């Protein structure tokens, strides 16, 4: 799960549209699996921050590909997210 998360964050970073946390390490130890990444200080945003985020998300979503989906499945929290690659975005959705 964390390996897929790290790979997804790296893919988002390639778009250079929005700030993405750096991943420092992913692995397992005697306590289980882990992902170590940059910590963002969160604060209440302003209207200007919201507008900037909207612009960044729009830039991110301008990226296109030949196929919808991704080359591997991942999760949203504990919920599996299946990502079959297809040319039909409706079938993917």
N, C-alpha and C positions, 0 to 999 in steps of 0.2 A: 504494500500500500504506500509506504513512504518513498520507495524508489520511484513509483509512478508519479507521486506528488513532486518530487525533485525534478524529474524529467519534464513534467508539465510546466513547472516554474521556469525552467531553462528555455522551454519553447516560447513562453510568454515574453521572456526577456529579449528574445531575438527580434520581436516586433518593435522594440525600442519606443513603445507608446505610453507605457505606464510603469511606475516604479514597482519592482518585484523584489521580494526579499532574497538575499543571497543564501544559498544552501551551503553550509560548511561541511556537513557530514551526514551520512545515512548508514544505518547498520543495525546490527543486533548485538546484544550482550546477554548476560545471565538474567537480566530483568525483563527482556523482551526487545521489541523493535523500537527504533527512535529515528527522528530527523532533527538535526540541529541547524537552525537558520537564524538569520538576522532578525533582531527584535525591532519592531517599529513602535515608536512612542505614539499612542493614539490620543487624539484630542477632538473636541467638538469642532466641526468644520463650519466655515462661513458659506454664504451664498456664492461667493467667488470660488471657494474650494469646490463646491458642488458643480459649478459651471466648468471648472478645469477638469474635474473627474469625468464629466460628461464628454468633453472634447477628447480626452485621452481614450475613453472607451470607444468613441466613434472611430478614432484613428486605429485602434486595435482591431476593430471589426471591419476595417477596409482591407485587411489582409485576406487574400483568397487562396484557394488550393483547388486542385483538380477533383479531389474527393472530399466528402463530408465524413466526419468521424476522425478516428486517430488510429495509429498502428497498434495500440494496446488498450485494454480495459483499465479502468482506474476506479476510484471511489469518490463519493461526496460524503465525508465523514465515514460512518460505518456502512453506508449504503453502496452496493456495487453500481458502477456506471458502465454499461456496455457500449463500446464504441466501434461497431462494425463500419468499415469503410465502404461507402457507396456513392455513386454519382447522383442519386436521388435524395435531395435534402429532406423531402417529406417523409420518405421511408426511414431515413436516419432519425428524424425528430420523433 
